[in-house]
Structure formats: structure tokens, C-alpha cells
Amino acid sequence: MKFPKRENFQDSEKQLIIVGSKNPVKINCTETAFSEAFSRSFLVNGVNASSGVSDQPNGSDETFLGAKNRAQNAKKTFPEADFWVGIEGGIEEDEHGMFAYAWIYIEDRKNRSSQSKTGTFYIPEKVRKLIKNGMELGKADDLIFEKENSKQEGGSVGILTHGVVDRKAYYSQAIILALIPFLNKNLY
């Protein structure tokens, strides 16, 4: 199912989206999500943008702040864009163990913003122990699963689902959900 086109898109020119990261997975999933949501193509680039939070955000508040900071710092770096996207992965613990997820934060040139959160999944105890000792999730995955730079590929979710859900698909859905207010301006 395709979403309706936003009525103020200019057909003669592709709109520019800046992702607050140079990670190719984050750039690619943003391009996929925007193209699917709006049924058109975009120019998507990434910039190094500080999250302003720890390397491994812990808890929803810190993770959300990281995503928001990445989008807003990308906007400061490249204010000529039409949209800015921040994606930040985090971890949290509850009575069942440690789980991972990501927050998505999107802002447009009219200063409208929206956000969404991915689904969650629990990580193995070996990985949890490394994180508790100060290691970032991607590095812990690389060590435990004998990978190299897995966070720029399928990520933890890809490793644990045996590739059924990779990081690109995982983030793309949440980006589309964050775009709901931009797709339905008359309702938001």
C-alpha cells in the first residue's frame, strides 16, 4: 500500500534529506523509508552529527535525546535541507533482561517534528555482560559473534534473526511511522 503524496512537494526538484550519521545503513534506510512513504525519490546524505549522549545510550530518555540531537545538529551543519533525521540505538533492562531498540526523530524546514520508536528485542546474556562492563552494543556483537563492524551491516537485530530482519528494514519501518504527521498534515 502506498501513502498519499504530500501536496506541497515540488515535482521538478528532489528534496534533500540529511541524516545525522555517516553510517551507510542509516542513510540507506532513510532513503528507502522516505521513498516508500511519499512514492517519490529523494536525495539523502549523511553528516557527522553529535548525539550529545553516551556511546551506548541507556534508557528511553537518553536514547530519544540522542536521536533528537543528531537531527538538530545535522540541521545546524546543513541548514539548506528539507528534512533532518536522527536515529539513535539504545538499550534498557527490565525483569526479562536487556533489550535494544532505536528512536527516530525527524524535523522539516518548517520546524515541524515527529518521532517513532522501533520494536524491541532482547539481547543474549554474553552481550549484556559486555555492555554492563562499558562496551557499546555493536562492539559487543562483533566480539561475541566474531563479526567486524556489524553495526554498519545487519546489526544486532540482523545477527539474532539470522538475517530475517536486518538493521535497514528494522529502522525503515520506524522512519515511516515517524513520517505519519508529515503524510497527514491536516490531522496533526
N, C-alpha and C positions, 0 to 999 in steps of 0.2 A: 504494500500500500504506500502510495506517495503522498507526501504532505502538500498542502496548497502553497503556491508561490507567494512570497511576501510582495505586496502590491507596489512598494517603492523601490524595488530592485531596478537597477539600470541594466537593460539588456545589452547595451553597447560596450560595457566595460565590466570586467571581472572585479569583484570586490576582494579586498585584501584582508586576510586573517593573520594575525601574529600570535604564535604560541609562545608562552613564557618558558621555553625549553628548546634545546637543540637536539633532544632525544628524537631520533627518527620515528620511533613508534608513536610518540605523542603528536608529532607533526602529521604523520600518515593517518592516524585515527581521526584527527580533527578534520582533515580534508575529506575523508570518507563520510563522516557524520554530517558535515555541512552540505556536501553534495547530495547525499541521500535525502536529507530533511527538506532542502529547498529545490531539489530537482534541477540543479544547475552546477556549473563548476566555479571554483574559487581559486585564487592564488593564496597559498598557505606557506608561510615561512616561520622559522623559529629563531628566537633570540635568547641569549643567556640572560635570564631574569632571576634575581634573588627571591627565594621563598621567604626569607626572614625568619625561618623556623629551623629546628634541628634537622640534621641529615636524615634522621628517621623519626618523623613526627609520631607522637604518641597521643592518641585520643582524637575525637572528632573536632574539637575546637581548634587545636593546633594544626591539624591537617587541613581544615577548611581555610584557616588563616593563610597557610602556605599557598593554597590554590589562588586565593584572592590576591595575595601579594604578588604572585607570579604574573597574573593578568595585569594588575595595575602597574607593575614595574616594566612589563613589556610595553604598555601604553606610554609610559614615560620615555622609553627607549625609542619607540617608533610610533609617534602620535598620529601619523598620516593614515593609519589603517582604518578599516571599517569595524572590525571586531578584534578583541583580545581574549585569549583563552589561557586559563591557568589550570593545570592538572597536578594534583599532589596526592601521592600514595601515603597511607598511614597504617598504623597498627593499633590494636586495642586488646584488652583482655577482659574476659568475663568468667563465669563459673565453668564454662566449657573449654576454655583455653584462649590462646592468642589468635586473633583473626586480622585479616588485611582487607583493605578497601581503598578507594580514592574519592576525593572530592573534585568536582569540576566547577569552575567559576568562569562565567562569560560576561563580558561587558561590550557594549557597542558605542559608536561615536556620539550617540545622544545621551550617554551616561546611564542607559538602562542596563540592568544586570540581572543575572539569573544563576542558579546553581543546581547541581544534582549530585547524588552520591551513587557510586557503583554498588553492586551487590557485595556481600561479604563472603569470605571463605576462611576456614581455619587452617593454620599452618602447622606442620609437624613439630613435635617436641624438640627435636635436634636443632631445628631452625630457631625456635623460640628461645632456647638456651643461649644461642649466639647473640641474638638480638638483646636479650636481657643483660648480656655482658658488653653491650655497646656497639655491636655490629649492625650495619644497615641491612635491610631485608635482601636486597639484590646481591650483596656480597656474601651474605649467609647462604643464600641459594646456590651461588657459584661454588662455594666451598663444599657444601653438603652434597650437591648433585653433580659436582665435577663439570661445571659449565664455565664459560668465560663471557662476562658482560651480558648475562641473561636478561637484565632489565631493558636492554635495547633490542631484545628479541621477543620471545613469548612471555617473559617474566615468570613470576612465581605461579600465577594462575595457569599459564601455559604448561609449565613443568608438571604441576599437580594434576591437571586434567588430561595429561598426555597429548596436548595439542588440540583438544576438542574446543577449548575456549582459549584463545591467545590474548595477549595484552591489548592488541589493536581492537579486537571485537569487544572485549571487556570494557574498554574506555569509550568506544564509539557509541554504544547504546546509551551510556550515561550522558555523553555530549548531546545526543539527540533529545534526551529528556530535559536537559538544561536549556535547550532551544525552544521549548514549548511556548514560553511567553513571547518570543520573537516571531513565532509562527502564528500566534493568535493575539496580536496586539489589541484587538477590540475587547478581549476578555481580561487583559492584565494591565 
